[in-house]
């Protein structure tokens, strides 16, 4: 028993140790993650972070014997030492490396290779030669120097000044690589190269920027920048860029010396108290420094507190000296400030979709084109789940995804509609019957939404939706009356569809072309044929009220000729309008807004004159069997036999200003739902 108790105690102790170890590892991982996030925030991108932080371990890349300093020769005078170092610096290997540094160091890998190769020839003379080379990086070659021999040309001087301001934030592409070489040399030769170069560059910065002249004597603004002043400003900008790169490599202390540099530049910016003083380069120098290393200083743990305070001071000074700055300088200050302190972008993270939602998306995106039969079986299982658990949200998402996928490619509309219709063929499953009804309702609602919004970026979406509606009719999921309702809605100019003001907007014509191409061939007998004839007559008037492109116009004309070869194609709006008026008069329609329709070119809808004879004949026509379309083929004779054919016509309508919302709803309902009566013989 004692042994068992001891074993249990040992197991508990082991479990406790493992638990503590796991907690420590998790806390350490979290701390590393937080630290990595903090460090990553100092850089604009991960590539930039790797350039400044992921440096080559140069000591491990070269033999250790190369880093051992050779003892000085005994009894060697200073002159002999200087002569020996000059000979070492002029060695052909050193010359080749210097030329390679100026011309070939274009990325981090080449810079690292140069640093390793230099260690093999790192004599005292070669170190001095490299230090001198690193003190003065090449200037920006593409900066436009507009110095002319004729300094009295005011226009040339003004252009030179504006170019100098525009190029203030530009930097020579070799400056970051020179700074990286200096950082690598700080690991192997800190006293001979890196410390010497960093101190001299910083000393040069103080000498150049603590003697800025802020002369307030009024002078013509175009004569402020002389040739020497421009050259001095270029040197200052080059030095500021170099200092900012050394700060990012931490060769210059960000917490002390970098703050001192920024303070000097802000003080010079504060002294801008006239138009003349604004042209001395103080604005450009401060903006260049903040633009290059301001973000690093604001995010670094060593300097973020003081750097953010200085940025607030810059923002306040900008409002004070803004009256002395031109537009280019104001833009420079804004660009530098927001580069150091970017605007906060609040991104809302969407919650992840449920698994079944993602599965439905996968079926439509991946399986639909590959294997439609498999997609049908998979969606049937999803619908079964909706039926069992009464998942309304999943069913709604399925319909929304089907509508969205049907608008992606040309063939997707046909695939989706066929899939939805096949799912509805099983009459035993009530959920599947409801599905096709809801899908059809969603497609018609999308059609109406497009008419109400009439946005240019929805053109392709509306055309695809019209193709879906046509496919639904082809699969016998929609009645012909719904298609005619959609067609007549395209010609409607009532609220909320009264947004068709652009004569060059062909979207409604394109949608009508798609619907006629998909469904028009089925309307070839009975009341459907007569109603299509009426629509095509009004459609021609609407077409001629638009300035259509050649392809849209040719498509519409070809469809009309294909559906009704004997119908005359109107060449002008006046001809099409006269044809509509004659048709209205022949069918007993009083077009009260014919004149307005001609002016607006909207094919307006007039009121219907129903006399007592038509009402009596309509009552007589209710007793006839109008469900069989075959009996109408013999009665589709000529249009001139008024006694044989009586058609109730819903003609283009334009509302008056005093109509209420109820009257408007009734008018729209009559417009989209009233059908033509069957042929009635007296």
C-alpha positions in Angstrom: 0.0 0.0 0.0 2.8 2.4 0.8 4.4 1.7 -2.5 1.1 2.6 -4.3 0.8 5.8 -2.4 4.4 6.7 -3.2 3.7 6.0 -6.9 0.6 8.2 -6.9 2.5 11.0 -5.2 5.3 10.7 -7.8 2.8 10.8 -10.7 1.1 13.9 -9.2 4.4 15.6 -8.8 5.4 14.7 -12.4 2.1 16.0 -13.7 2.5 19.2 -11.8 6.0 19.7 -13.3 4.7 19.1 -16.8 1.8 21.5 -16.3 4.1 24.2 -15.0 6.5 23.6 -18.0 3.6 23.8 -20.4 2.4 27.1 -18.9 5.8 28.6 -19.0 6.3 27.6 -22.7 2.9 29.1 -23.6 3.7 32.3 -21.7 7.1 32.5 -23.4 5.5 32.0 -26.8 2.9 34.7 -26.1 5.6 37.1 -25.0 7.7 36.4 -28.2 4.5 36.9 -30.3 3.9 40.3 -28.6 7.5 41.3 -29.1 7.5 40.3 -32.7 4.3 42.4 -33.2 5.9 45.4 -31.6 9.0 45.1 -33.7 7.0 44.5 -36.9 5.1 47.7 -36.2 8.3 49.8 -36.6 8.5 48.9 -40.3 6.1 49.4 -43.2 6.5 45.8 -44.4 8.1 42.5 -43.5 10.6 43.0 -46.4 11.8 46.3 -44.9 12.2 44.7 -41.5 14.3 41.9 -42.9 16.6 44.5 -44.6 17.3 46.4 -41.4 17.3 43.6 -38.9 18.2 40.3 -40.5 21.9 40.8 -41.0 24.6 38.3 -42.0 26.5 36.8 -39.1 29.7 38.1 -40.6 32.0 36.8 -37.9 30.9 33.3 -38.5 31.3 33.7 -42.3 35.1 34.5 -42.3 38.1 32.9 -40.6 38.8 34.3 -37.2 42.4 35.0 -38.1 41.3 37.8 -40.4 39.9 39.7 -37.4 43.2 39.7 -35.4 44.9 43.0 -35.6 48.5 42.9 -36.7 51.0 44.6 -34.3 52.5 47.8 -35.4 56.0 47.7 -36.9 58.8 48.8 -34.5 60.6 52.1 -35.2 58.1 53.1 -37.9 57.6 56.8 -38.2 54.3 58.5 -38.9 55.4 59.4 -42.4 56.3 55.8 -43.2 53.0 54.6 -41.7 51.1 57.1 -43.8 53.0 56.1 -47.0 52.3 52.4 -46.3 48.6 53.0 -45.7 48.4 55.0 -49.0 50.0 52.1 -50.9 47.6 49.6 -49.3 44.6 51.8 -50.2 45.6 51.9 -53.8 45.9 48.2 -54.2 44.0 46.9 -57.2 41.9 44.5 -55.1 40.7 47.5 -53.0 40.0 49.5 -56.1 37.9 46.6 -57.5 36.0 46.4 -54.3 35.3 50.2 -54.2 34.0 50.1 -57.8 31.9 47.1 -56.9 30.4 49.0 -54.0 29.5 52.0 -56.2 28.0 50.1 -59.1 27.0 46.6 -58.1 25.6 46.7 -54.5 21.9 46.8 -55.4 20.4 44.4 -52.9 21.1 42.9 -49.5 22.7 39.8 -50.8 25.3 41.7 -52.8 26.0 44.0 -49.9 26.6 41.0 -47.6 28.9 39.4 -50.2 30.9 42.7 -50.5 31.3 42.8 -46.7 32.7 39.3 -46.6 35.1 39.9 -49.4 36.4 43.1 -47.9 37.4 41.3 -44.7 39.9 39.3 -46.7 41.7 42.6 -47.8 41.0 44.6 -44.6 44.4 46.2 -44.2 44.6 49.6 -42.3 44.9 51.4 -45.6 41.9 49.6 -47.0 39.8 50.4 -43.9 40.6 54.1 -44.3 39.7 53.9 -47.9 36.3 52.2 -47.1 35.6 54.7 -44.4 36.2 57.6 -46.8 34.0 56.0 -49.4 31.2 55.4 -46.8 31.3 59.0 -45.7 29.9 60.3 -49.0 27.3 58.1 -50.7 26.6 58.8 -54.4 24.0 61.6 -54.9 20.7 61.0 -56.6 21.4 61.0 -60.3 17.9 61.7 -61.6 17.5 64.9 -59.6 17.0 67.7 -62.1 19.7 70.3 -61.9 18.4 73.4 -63.7 21.4 75.6 -63.0 21.9 77.9 -65.9 24.6 80.3 -66.8 21.9 83.0 -67.0 20.9 83.5 -63.3 18.8 86.5 -64.2 16.1 84.4 -65.8 13.3 84.5 -63.2 11.2 81.8 -64.8 14.1 79.3 -64.7 14.8 80.1 -61.1 11.1 79.5 -60.1 11.0 76.2 -61.9 14.3 75.2 -60.2 12.9 76.0 -56.8 9.7 73.9 -57.4 11.8 70.9 -58.6 13.9 71.1 -55.5 10.8 71.0 -53.3 9.4 68.1 -55.2 12.6 66.1 -54.9 13.0 66.7 -51.2 11.7 63.3 -50.2 13.7 61.4 -52.9 16.8 59.6 -51.9 19.7 58.0 -53.7 19.0 54.3 -53.9 22.6 53.5 -52.7 22.2 55.3 -49.3 20.5 52.3 -47.5 23.0 49.9 -48.9 25.9 52.1 -47.7 24.3 52.2 -44.3 24.0 48.3 -44.3 27.7 48.0 -45.2 28.5 50.2 -42.3 26.3 48.1 -39.9 28.1 44.9 -41.0 31.5 46.6 -40.5 30.4 47.6 -37.0 30.5 43.9 -36.0 34.1 43.3 -37.2 35.8 46.7 -37.3 33.8 49.1 -35.1 36.6 51.4 -34.1 38.2 51.7 -37.6 35.1 52.2 -39.8 31.7 52.3 -38.2 32.3 54.6 -35.3 34.4 57.0 -37.3 31.9 57.3 -40.2 28.9 57.6 -37.9 30.5 60.4 -35.8 31.7 62.3 -38.8 28.2 62.1 -40.5 26.6 63.3 -37.4 29.1 66.1 -37.0 28.4 67.2 -40.5 24.7 67.2 -39.8 25.2 69.6 -36.9 27.5 71.9 -38.8 25.1 72.2 -41.8 21.9 72.6 -39.9 22.9 74.9 -37.0 23.9 77.7 -39.3 20.7 78.2 -41.3 20.2 81.8 -42.3 16.7 83.1 -41.8 17.0 86.4 -43.5 13.8 88.4 -43.4 14.9 91.1 -45.8 12.1 91.3 -48.5 13.4 90.1 -51.8 11.7 88.8 -54.9 10.7 85.2 -54.3 12.0 83.9 -57.6 15.5 85.2 -56.8 15.9 83.5 -53.4 17.6 80.3 -54.6 21.0 81.0 -56.1 23.2 78.2 -57.5 25.2 77.9 -54.4 22.2 77.7 -52.2 20.7 75.0 -54.2 23.9 73.0 -54.1 24.1 73.5 -50.3 20.5 72.3 -50.0 21.3 69.1 -52.0 24.2 68.4 -49.6 22.0 68.9 -46.6 19.3 66.6 -48.0 21.8 63.9 -48.8 23.2 64.2 -45.2 19.7 64.1 -43.7 18.9 60.9 -45.6 22.1 59.3 -44.6 21.6 60.2 -40.9 18.0 58.8 -41.0 19.3 55.4 -42.4 22.0 55.2 -39.8 19.3 55.8 -37.1 17.2 52.9 -38.5 20.3 50.7 -38.3 20.9 52.0 -34.7 24.4 53.2 -35.6 23.1 56.6 -34.2 21.3 56.3 -30.9 17.6 56.8 -31.5 16.9 57.9 -27.9 19.5 60.7 -27.7 21.3 61.8 -30.8 18.3 61.2 -33.1 16.1 63.3 -30.9 18.7 66.0 -30.9 18.7 66.0 -34.7 14.9 66.2 -34.9 14.8 69.1 -32.4 17.3 71.1 -34.4 15.2 70.6 -37.6 12.0 71.6 -35.8 13.6 74.7 -34.4 14.7 75.7 -37.9 11.1 75.1 -39.1 9.8 77.3 -36.3 11.9 80.2 -37.5 10.0 80.3 -40.8 8.4 83.8 -40.4 8.3 85.1 -44.0 8.0 84.0 -47.6 11.7 84.5 -48.0 12.5 82.4 -44.9 10.3 79.6 -46.2 12.7 79.0 -49.1 15.8 78.4 -47.1 15.3 74.6 -47.0 14.1 74.2 -43.4 10.8 72.7 -44.5 12.3 70.3 -46.9 15.0 69.1 -44.5 12.5 68.5 -41.6 10.1 66.7 -43.9 12.9 64.5 -45.4 14.0 63.4 -41.9 10.5 62.7 -40.6 9.5 60.9 -43.8 12.6 58.6 -43.7 12.8 57.6 -40.0 9.8 59.2 -38.3 7.9 55.9 -38.2 10.8 54.1 -36.7 11.3 56.7 -34.0 7.6 56.8 -33.2 7.3 53.0 -32.8 10.6 52.2 -31.2 10.5 51.6 -27.5 13.6 53.8 -27.0 12.2 56.9 -28.6 8.5 56.7 -29.2 7.5 59.0 -26.3 9.7 61.9 -27.3 9.2 61.3 -31.0 5.4 61.5 -30.7 5.7 64.7 -28.7 7.8 66.2 -31.5 5.2 65.2 -34.1 2.5 67.0 -32.2 4.7 70.1 -32.1 5.2 69.8 -35.9 1.4 69.7 -36.4 0.9 72.8 -34.3 3.7 74.7 -36.0 2.2 73.8 -39.4 -0.9 75.8 -38.6 1.2 78.7 -37.5 3.6 79.0 -40.4 1.1 77.8 -43.1 0.6 81.4 -44.3 4.3 81.4 -45.4 4.3 78.1 -47.1 3.2 77.3 -50.7 1.0 74.3 -51.7 4.0 72.1 -52.4 5.5 72.6 -49.0 2.2 72.1 -47.3 1.9 68.8 -49.1 5.4 67.8 -48.1 4.6 68.4 -44.4 1.4 66.4 -44.6 3.1 63.5 -46.4 5.9 63.4 -43.9 3.6 63.5 -40.9 1.3 60.7 -42.1 4.3 58.6 -43.2 5.5 58.7 -39.6 2.1 58.5 -38.0 -0.2 56.7 -40.5 -4.0 57.1 -40.2 -5.6 54.4 -38.2 -7.7 52.1 -40.3 -10.4 50.3 -38.4 -11.1 47.0 -40.0 -14.0 45.0 -38.8 -13.3 41.3 -38.8 -16.2 39.2 -40.1 -17.1 36.2 -38.0 -16.4 32.9 -39.7 -19.2 31.3 -41.5 -20.8 28.1 -40.3 -19.5 24.9 -41.8 -22.7 24.2 -43.7 -22.5 27.7 -45.2 -18.9 27.0 -46.4 -20.1 23.7 -47.8 -22.8 25.3 -49.8 -20.3 27.8 -51.2 -18.0 25.0 -52.1 -20.8 23.2 -54.0 -21.6 26.2 -56.1 -18.0 27.3 -56.7 -16.2 24.0 -57.2 -18.7 21.2 -57.8 -21.2 23.0 -60.1 -19.0 23.2 -63.2 -17.2 19.9 -62.5 -20.1 17.5 -61.8 -23.7 19.0 -61.8 -25.3 15.7 -60.8 -23.1 15.4 -57.8 -23.9 19.0 -56.8 -27.6 18.2 -57.1 -27.2 15.2 -54.7 -25.2 17.3 -52.2 -27.6 20.1 -52.2 -30.5 17.7 -51.7 -28.8 16.6 -48.5 -28.4 20.2 -47.4 -32.1 20.8 -48.0 -32.9 17.7 -46.0 -31.0 19.2 -43.2 -32.9 22.5 -43.5 -36.2 20.6 -43.4 -35.2 18.5 -40.4 -33.8 21.3 -38.2 -35.9 24.2 -39.7 -32.7 26.1 -40.6 -34.1 29.3 -42.2 -30.8 31.0 -42.3 -29.1 28.2 -44.2 -31.9 28.1 -46.8 -31.7 31.8 -47.2 -28.0 31.6 -47.7 -28.4 28.8 -50.3 -30.7 31.0 -52.3 -28.5 34.0 -52.0 -25.4 32.0 -53.1 -27.4 30.6 -56.0 -28.4 34.1 -57.2 -24.8 35.3 -56.8 -23.2 32.3 -58.6 -25.7 32.6 -61.5 -24.2 36.1 -62.2 -20.6 35.0 -62.4 -20.2 33.5 -65.9 -22.3 33.2 -69.0 -23.1 29.5 -68.6 -23.6 29.7 -64.8 -27.2 31.0 -65.2 -28.3 27.9 -67.1 -26.6 25.5 -64.7 -28.0 27.1 -61.6 -31.5 27.3 -62.9 -31.5 23.7 -64.1 -30.1 22.6 -60.7 -32.8 24.4 -58.8 -35.6 23.1 -61.1 -34.4 19.5 -60.7 -34.4 19.9 -57.0 -38.1 21.0 -57.3 -39.2 18.0 -59.4 -39.7 15.7 -56.4 -43.3 16.6 -55.5 -43.1 14.7 -52.2 -40.6 17.0 -50.7 -42.4 20.2 -49.8 -39.1 22.0 -48.9 -37.8 21.6 -52.5 -41.1 23.1 -53.9 -40.7 26.1 -51.6 -37.0 26.4 -52.7 -37.7 27.0 -56.4 -40.5 29.5 -55.5 -38.2 31.4 -53.2 -35.4 31.3 -55.8 -37.8 32.7 -58.5 -39.0 35.4 -56.1 -35.4 36.4 -55.3 -34.6 36.6 -59.1 -37.7 38.8 -59.7 -36.8 41.0 -56.7 -33.3 41.4 -58.1 -34.8 42.5 -61.4 -36.9 45.2 -59.7 -34.0 46.3 -57.5 -31.9 46.9 -60.6 -34.6 49.1 -62.1 -35.0 51.1 -59.0 -31.3 51.7 -58.5 -30.2 52.1 -62.1 -26.4 52.2 -61.2 -23.8 51.9 -63.9 -21.7 49.3 -62.1 -24.7 47.0 -62.0 -25.0 46.6 -65.7 -23.5 43.2 -66.0 -25.4 42.0 -62.9 -28.7 43.1 -64.4 -28.0 41.4 -67.7 -27.1 38.2 -66.0 -30.3 38.4 -63.9 -32.4 38.8 -67.0 -30.7 35.6 -68.3 -31.7 33.8 -65.1 -35.3 34.9 -65.5 -35.3 33.7 -69.1 -33.9 30.4 -68.0 -36.6 30.1 -65.3 -39.3 30.5 -68.0 -37.5 27.9 -70.2 -37.6 25.4 -67.3 -41.3 26.2 -66.8 -40.8 27.8 -63.4 -42.3 31.1 -64.4 -45.6 32.0 -66.2 -45.6 34.0 -69.4 -47.5 36.8 -67.6 -44.4 37.3 -65.3 -42.2 37.7 -68.3 -44.5 40.3 -69.8 -44.6 42.1 -66.5 -40.8 42.3 -66.5 -40.8 43.5 -70.2 -43.4 46.2 -69.6 -41.6 47.3 -66.4 -38.6 48.2 -68.6 -40.7 50.7 -70.4 -42.3 52.1 -67.2 -41.3 55.6 -66.0 -43.3 55.7 -62.8 -41.8 56.1 -59.4 -39.5 54.4 -58.2 -38.5 53.6 -61.8 -38.3 57.2 -63.0 -34.5 57.3 -63.1 -34.0 56.6 -66.8 -32.9 60.1 -67.8 -29.7 59.4 -69.7 -30.4 59.1 -73.4 -27.1 57.2 -73.8 -27.9 54.6 -71.1 -28.8 51.4 -73.0 -29.2 49.1 -70.0 -32.9 48.6 -70.3 -32.6 47.9 -74.0 -29.9 45.3 -73.3 -32.1 43.6 -70.6 -35.1 43.6 -72.9 -32.9 42.0 -75.7 -31.9 39.2 -73.3 -35.5 38.5 -72.2 -36.7 38.5 -75.8 -33.9 36.3 -77.0 -34.6 33.7 -74.2 -38.5 33.8 -74.2 -39.7 35.6 -77.3 -39.8 32.4 -79.5 -42.4 30.9 -77.2 -44.9 33.7 -77.7 -46.1 32.7 -81.1 -49.8 32.1 -80.7 -52.9 33.2 -78.8 -53.0 36.2 -76.5 -49.2 35.9 -75.9 -48.6 36.6 -79.5 -50.8 39.7 -79.5 -49.3 41.0 -76.3 -45.8 40.6 -77.7 -46.8 42.5 -80.8 -48.0 45.3 -78.5 -44.8 45.3 -76.5 -42.6 45.3 -79.6 -44.5 48.4 -80.9 -43.8 50.3 -77.7 -40.3 48.9 -77.5 -39.4 50.4 -80.9 -40.5 53.8 -79.6 -38.4 53.5 -76.5 -35.4 52.4 -78.6 -35.7 55.4 -80.8 -35.8 57.7 -77.8 -32.3 56.5 -76.9 -28.9 57.2 -78.5 -27.8 53.6 -78.7 -24.5 52.2 -79.8 -24.3 50.2 -83.0 -24.0 46.8 -81.3 -27.0 47.3 -79.0 -29.2 48.7 -81.8 -28.3 45.9 -84.2 -29.1 43.3 -81.5 -32.5 44.8 -80.8 -33.3 45.1 -84.6 -32.2 41.5 -85.3 -34.3 40.1 -82.4 -37.4 42.0 -83.6 -36.8 40.7 -87.2 -36.4 37.2 -85.9 -39.5 37.2 -83.8 -41.7 39.2 -86.2 -40.3 39.1 -89.7 -43.3 41.0 -91.1 -43.1 43.9 -88.6 -41.8 47.2 -89.9 -38.7 48.5 -88.3 -39.1 52.2 -87.4 -36.2 54.4 -88.3 -37.0 57.4 -86.2 -38.8 58.3 -82.9 -41.6 60.2 -84.7 -42.4 57.2 -86.9 -42.4 54.8 -83.9 -44.6 57.2 -81.9 -47.1 57.6 -84.7 -47.3 53.8 -85.0 -48.1 53.6 -81.2 -50.8 56.3 -81.5 -52.5 54.5 -84.4 -52.5 51.2 -82.4 -54.0 52.9 -79.4 -56.7 54.5 -81.5 -57.5 51.2 -83.2 -57.9 49.5 -79.9 -60.0 52.3 -78.3 -57.2 53.7 -76.0 -57.2 57.5 -75.1 -53.6 58.5 -74.8 -53.8 61.6 -72.6 -50.1 62.1 -72.4 -49.1 61.5 -76.0 -47.6 64.9 -76.3 -45.6 64.5 -73.0 -44.5 61.1 -74.2 -43.2 62.6 -77.4 -41.3 65.4 -75.6 -39.8 63.1 -72.9 -39.2 60.2 -75.3 -40.2 57.8 -72.5 -43.0 56.0 -74.2 -45.5 57.1 -71.5 -48.5 55.0 -70.6 -52.0 56.5 -71.2 -55.3 55.7 -69.6 -57.7 53.1 -70.9 -61.1 54.1 -72.2 -63.6 51.3 -71.3 -67.0 51.9 -72.8 -70.1 49.9 -72.1 -69.8 47.7 -75.2 -66.3 46.6 -74.2 -67.5 45.8 -70.7 -70.4 43.7 -72.1 -68.1 41.9 -74.5 -65.6 41.2 -71.6 -68.4 39.7 -69.6 -69.4 37.5 -72.5 -65.8 36.6 -72.9 -65.6 35.3 -69.3 -67.8 32.4 -70.2 -65.4 31.1 -72.9 -62.7 28.6 -72.2 -59.5 30.7 -72.5 -57.1 28.2 -71.0 -56.6 26.3 -74.2 -54.2 28.1 -76.5 -54.8 25.8 -79.4 -58.2 27.3 -80.1 -56.7 30.7 -80.7 -54.6 29.8 -83.7 -57.4 30.1 -86.1 -58.5 33.4 -84.7 -55.2 35.2 -85.1 -56.2 36.7 -88.3 -55.5 40.2 -89.6 -55.4 43.2 -87.2 -57.9 45.1 -89.3 -60.9 42.9 -88.3 -62.0 45.1 -85.4 -65.2 43.0 -84.9 -63.3 39.8 -84.5 -60.6 40.9 -82.1 -61.0 43.1 -79.0 -57.9 43.6 -77.0 -57.6 45.3 -73.6 -54.4 47.2 -73.8 -52.1 48.4 -71.1 -50.4 51.3 -72.8 -47.5 53.6 -71.8 -48.6 55.7 -68.8 -47.3 59.0 -67.3 -48.7 59.9 -63.9 -49.9 63.4 -62.9 -48.4 65.3 -60.0 -51.4 65.0 -57.8 -51.5 61.2 -57.6 -51.4 59.6 -54.1 -49.2 56.6 -53.3 -52.3 54.4 -53.4 -53.2 55.6 -56.9 -49.7 55.0 -57.9 -49.7 51.4 -56.6 -52.9 50.7 -58.4 -51.6 52.1 -61.6 -48.4 50.0 -61.4 -50.4 46.9 -60.6 -52.6 47.5 -63.6 -49.6 48.1 -65.7 -47.7 45.0 -64.9 -50.6 42.5 -64.3 -53.4 43.2 -66.8 -53.3 40.7 -69.7 -54.9 40.9 -73.1 -58.2 39.2 -73.5 -58.8 36.2 -75.7 -60.3 36.8 -79.2 -64.0 37.2 -78.8 -66.5 36.7 -81.6 -69.7 38.6 -81.5 
